[in-house]
Amino acid sequence: MAENLFSTFAISGQGMSVERMRLAAVAKNIANANTTKGPDGQPYKREVVIAADKENKSFGDELDSQISLTKTSPEHSGNIIENPGSASADVISAYTAKDNTPPRLIYDPSHPDADKDGYVKMPNINIVTEMVEMISAQRAFEANASVVESAKNMARDSLDI
């Protein structure tokens, strides 16, 4: 997977992009927490970000592929990555999807969108859940930024050797 130090920047950059998507979804959800009618006439549906690895390999398989050494003699060892041109730093894919949980029903007969029984269909958004999601995305973004900073420092320090 990772062919050199610079692929670390690409991988962490992808992680930061996913966390940015999560933060954008949270902001949109909070902004629409009271939207009872969207363009389709239905209450706003919560957005969630679905992220997955692209290769779908287990940690053990990836570890074995990274540390397998080809030996021609007991004194020699092969390159960790046998074909560096085939390594890819493109490891994650993410997309935004709608949460299909049913809307919350609030009793408010005076609301213009109330049904005949006085209930209003409100978006399936819980502000506490959104705040937890926001903090989690923020911390993950900061962790990826720390990885970029550490890789940058390692690259700089390696030039000082």
C-alpha positions in Angstrom: 0.0 0.0 0.0 2.4 2.7 1.2 5.4 2.9 -1.1 7.3 5.8 0.6 7.0 8.6 3.1 5.1 10.8 0.6 2.2 8.4 0.3 1.6 9.1 4.0 0.6 12.6 3.0 -1.9 11.3 0.4 -3.4 8.8 2.8 -3.8 11.3 5.6 -5.1 13.8 3.1 -7.8 11.4 2.2 -8.7 10.9 5.9 -8.9 14.7 6.3 -11.2 14.9 3.3 -13.5 12.3 4.8 -13.6 14.1 8.1 -14.4 17.4 6.3 -17.3 15.6 4.6 -18.5 14.4 8.0 -18.3 17.9 9.4 -20.2 19.3 6.4 -22.9 16.7 6.9 -23.2 17.5 10.6 -23.5 21.2 9.8 -26.2 20.5 7.3 -28.1 18.3 9.7 -28.0 20.9 12.5 -29.1 23.6 10.1 -32.1 21.6 9.0 -33.0 20.2 12.4 -36.4 21.9 12.3 -37.1 21.6 8.5 -40.5 19.9 8.3 -40.9 20.2 4.5 -38.2 19.9 1.9 -38.5 20.1 -1.9 -40.2 16.7 -1.9 -42.7 17.8 0.8 -41.2 15.4 3.4 -39.2 16.3 6.5 -35.4 16.7 6.0 -33.6 13.3 6.3 -30.3 13.2 8.3 -27.2 12.9 6.2 -24.5 10.5 7.1 -21.1 9.8 5.6 -20.2 6.2 4.7 -16.5 5.5 4.4 -14.9 2.2 3.4 -11.5 1.0 2.4 -11.0 0.5 -1.3 -9.2 -2.9 -1.3 -11.1 -4.6 1.5 -8.0 -6.4 2.8 -7.6 -7.5 6.4 -4.9 -6.0 8.5 -3.0 -9.3 8.6 -3.1 -9.6 4.8 -1.8 -6.1 4.4 0.9 -6.7 7.0 2.0 -9.9 5.3 2.2 -8.1 1.9 4.3 -5.3 3.4 6.9 -7.4 5.2 7.2 -10.4 3.0 10.8 -10.5 1.9 12.1 -12.4 -1.2 15.5 -14.1 -0.4 17.9 -15.3 -3.0 20.4 -16.3 -0.4 20.5 -16.3 3.4 22.6 -13.1 3.3 20.3 -11.1 1.1 16.8 -9.9 1.5 14.4 -8.5 -1.2 12.7 -5.2 -1.2 9.8 -4.8 1.1 7.6 -3.7 -1.8 8.5 -5.8 -4.8 6.9 -3.5 -7.4 6.9 0.1 -6.0 5.1 1.4 -9.1 2.0 -0.7 -8.3 1.6 0.6 -4.8 -1.3 3.0 -4.4 -2.0 5.6 -1.8 -5.7 5.7 -2.8 -7.1 3.7 0.1 -10.5 5.1 1.1 -13.8 5.9 -0.5 -16.6 7.9 1.0 -20.0 9.1 0.1 -23.0 10.9 1.7 -26.2 8.9 2.2 -29.6 9.7 3.7 -30.6 8.1 7.0 -33.9 6.4 6.5 -35.0 6.2 10.1 -38.6 7.4 10.5 -39.2 11.0 11.4 -39.9 12.1 14.9 -43.5 12.9 15.7 -44.2 16.0 17.8 -47.6 17.0 19.0 -48.2 20.6 18.0 -51.7 21.2 16.6 -51.0 24.9 15.9 -48.1 24.1 13.5 -48.9 24.6 9.8 -47.6 21.2 8.9 -49.6 19.3 11.6 -51.7 16.4 10.4 -55.4 15.9 11.3 -54.4 14.4 14.8 -52.1 17.4 15.5 -48.7 15.6 15.0 -45.9 17.2 13.0 -43.3 15.0 11.3 -39.9 16.4 12.3 -36.5 15.4 10.9 -34.8 12.4 12.3 -32.0 14.5 13.9 -30.8 14.4 17.4 -28.7 17.4 18.3 -26.7 15.5 20.9 -25.8 12.8 18.4 -24.8 15.5 15.9 -22.5 17.2 18.5 -20.9 13.8 19.3 -20.4 13.2 15.5 -18.9 16.7 15.2 -16.4 16.2 18.0 -15.4 12.8 16.7 -14.8 14.2 13.2 -12.9 17.1 14.6 -10.6 14.8 16.6 -10.1 12.5 13.7 -9.2 15.4 11.5 -6.7 16.6 14.1 -5.2 13.1 14.3 -4.7 13.1 10.5 -3.2 16.6 10.6 -0.8 15.3 13.3 0.2 12.4 11.1 1.0 14.9 8.2 3.0 17.0 10.6 5.0 14.0 11.9 5.7 12.8 8.3 6.8 16.3 7.4 9.2 16.3 10.4 10.5 12.9 9.5 11.2 14.0 6.0 12.9 17.1 7.1 15.0 15.3 9.8 16.0 12.7 7.3 17.6 15.4 5.2 19.6 16.5 8.2 21.3 13.1 8.5 
